[in-house]
């Protein structure tokens, strides 16, 4: 179960998507070398590195690509899972420990001019 929300402001759009699934830790724990996605540094490492619990080529890069496009377009990215959070603005911020979230949250703030 999850939800999505879109907020329109004068100069930007803010999209947030949250699910109540197993989160980064639960997903990556299925492949032990990648476990630890719930730790405070987990979401940032995943957003920068592009990892997956699956071995097939091309998997695990979506969050990394979202981060790169968001940054290139002058947007902001917030990723949260477990007790960790990551914020990408003008510089990267490892938010650190936050209240536990069992699933996964990604929030994008993009300039409205991209959609006109």
Buried (B, 14 or more C-beta within 10 A) or exposed (E): EEEEEEEEEEEBBBBBBBBEEBBBBBBBBEEEEBBBBBBBBBBBBBBBEBBBBEEEEEEBBEBBEBBBBBBEEEBBBBBBBBBBBBBBEEEBEBBEEBEEBBBBBBBBBBEEEEEE
